[in-house]
Amino acid sequence: MKLELKSVSYWPLLKVSFVVNMILGFIMGLFMALFMGAILSLAGTMSGIYGGMSGMEEEMPPLGLLIVLYPILGAFFGAIVYTIVFLILAFIYNIMVKLVGGLEFEFAEVKMQPMPYAYPPPPQNQPQYQPPYQPPAPPPPPPPVKPLPPDIPPPTDSSDKDEERL
């Protein structure tokens, strides 16, 4: 399927580019603040070492002020300036489209299969779940020993008989 971009609307472009450029301006302002802070602190250190540029310390803004102001100013001015640049480019594009035609995009259709609501049951030829091996149960304990009947005397010790014979 082919699509052609015939024109760019100004109001949606203005809204989107203002927000995107404000975010990018803030990030660039933050990097610029850190970079300028490092350069200015290095310049202050060098002026103390070599004795040159004695008025540099009084003219330098504090590093904290740089870190706060540069991102805010970068976001504000970046959003305004680059939004105006994008609006001018959209105007030029809309004029060029009438002369030579717009950008053409070709898209391929992707067919997606719907997902089933539940997973199908497992095939029957696969082995079912086998629990892990467990050793067999131990044999039962032996029966208790029965006492002798009262009419049978207990056996005598053989050592007693040996003493009587001597």
C-alpha positions in Angstrom: 0.0 0.0 0.0 1.4 3.4 -1.0 0.7 6.6 0.8 1.7 10.1 -0.1 2.3 13.1 2.3 0.5 15.9 0.5 0.8 18.6 3.2 1.8 19.3 6.8 -0.7 20.9 9.1 0.7 23.9 11.0 -1.1 23.7 14.3 -0.2 20.1 15.2 3.4 20.7 14.0 3.5 23.8 16.3 2.3 21.9 19.3 4.6 18.8 18.9 7.7 20.8 17.9 7.3 23.2 20.8 7.2 20.4 23.4 10.0 18.3 21.8 12.2 21.4 21.3 11.6 22.5 24.9 12.8 19.1 26.2 15.8 19.0 23.9 16.6 22.7 24.8 16.5 21.8 28.5 18.9 18.9 27.9 21.3 20.9 25.8 21.1 23.8 28.3 22.1 21.3 31.1 25.1 20.1 29.1 26.1 23.6 28.3 25.8 24.7 32.0 28.1 21.8 33.0 30.6 22.5 30.2 30.7 26.2 30.9 30.9 25.7 34.6 34.0 23.4 34.1 35.6 25.9 31.7 35.0 28.9 34.0 36.2 27.1 37.1 39.3 26.0 35.2 39.8 29.6 34.1 39.5 30.8 37.7 42.0 28.3 38.8 44.5 29.2 36.1 44.1 32.9 36.9 45.0 32.2 40.5 48.0 30.1 39.5 49.5 32.5 36.9 48.3 35.7 38.4 46.7 36.8 35.1 43.1 37.8 34.6 42.7 39.1 38.1 39.2 40.5 37.4 37.9 37.1 36.2 36.6 36.0 39.6 34.4 39.1 40.0 32.8 38.7 36.6 32.1 35.0 36.8 28.6 34.0 37.8 28.4 31.2 40.4 28.3 27.7 39.2 24.9 27.0 40.8 23.3 29.9 38.9 24.7 28.5 35.6 23.3 25.1 36.3 19.8 26.6 37.0 19.6 29.3 34.3 21.2 27.6 31.3 18.7 24.7 31.1 15.7 27.0 31.6 16.9 29.6 29.0 17.9 26.8 26.7 14.5 25.2 26.9 12.7 28.5 26.4 14.8 29.9 23.5 15.2 26.5 21.9 11.5 25.8 21.9 10.7 29.2 20.3 13.5 29.4 17.8 13.3 25.8 16.5 9.5 25.8 16.4 9.7 28.9 14.1 12.3 27.1 12.0 10.0 24.0 11.7 7.0 26.1 10.7 9.1 27.8 8.0 10.2 24.4 6.8 6.6 23.1 6.8 5.6 26.1 4.7 8.4 25.5 2.2 7.4 21.8 2.1 3.8 22.6 1.4 4.8 24.9 -1.5 7.2 22.2 -2.9 4.5 19.5 -2.7 2.3 21.5 -5.1 5.2 21.8 -7.6 6.8 18.3 -7.5 4.6 16.1 -5.4 4.9 14.8 -1.9 6.8 12.1 -0.1 5.7 8.6 -0.9 5.7 5.9 1.7 5.2 2.2 0.9 3.7 0.0 3.7 3.3 -3.7 3.7 0.2 -5.3 5.3 0.9 -7.6 8.2 -1.5 -10.3 8.8 -1.8 -11.3 12.4 -3.4 -14.5 13.7 -5.7 -14.1 16.7 -4.4 -15.7 19.9 -6.5 -18.5 21.3 -8.3 -17.9 24.5 -7.0 -21.1 26.2 -4.0 -23.3 25.4 -5.0 -26.5 23.6 -4.7 -29.8 25.6 -1.4 -31.6 25.2 -1.2 -34.3 22.6 -2.0 -37.8 23.8 1.1 -39.5 22.5 3.3 -37.6 24.9 4.1 -39.4 28.3 2.1 -38.1 31.2 3.8 -36.6 34.3 5.8 -39.1 36.3 6.5 -38.3 39.9 10.2 -38.6 40.9 11.5 -41.9 42.2 10.7 -42.8 45.8 12.2 -45.7 47.5 9.9 -48.6 48.6 8.4 -48.5 52.1 10.5 -50.3 54.8 9.4 -53.8 55.8 7.1 -54.0 58.9 8.9 -54.6 62.3 9.2 -58.1 63.6 6.4 -59.3 66.0 7.0 -58.8 69.7 8.6 -61.6 71.8 6.0 -63.6 73.8 6.9 -64.5 77.4 7.3 -68.1 78.3 4.4 -69.9 80.1 4.7 -70.1 83.9 5.1 -73.9 84.1 8.4 -74.0 82.2 11.4 -73.0 84.2 13.8 -70.6 82.6 17.0 -72.1 81.2 20.0 -72.0 83.6 23.2 -70.6 82.7 25.9 -73.0 81.5 28.5 -71.5 83.7 26.5 -72.4 86.8 26.5 -76.1 85.7 30.2 -76.1 85.3 30.8 -74.9 88.8 28.5 -77.6 90.2 30.4 -80.4 88.5 33.7 -79.4 89.9 
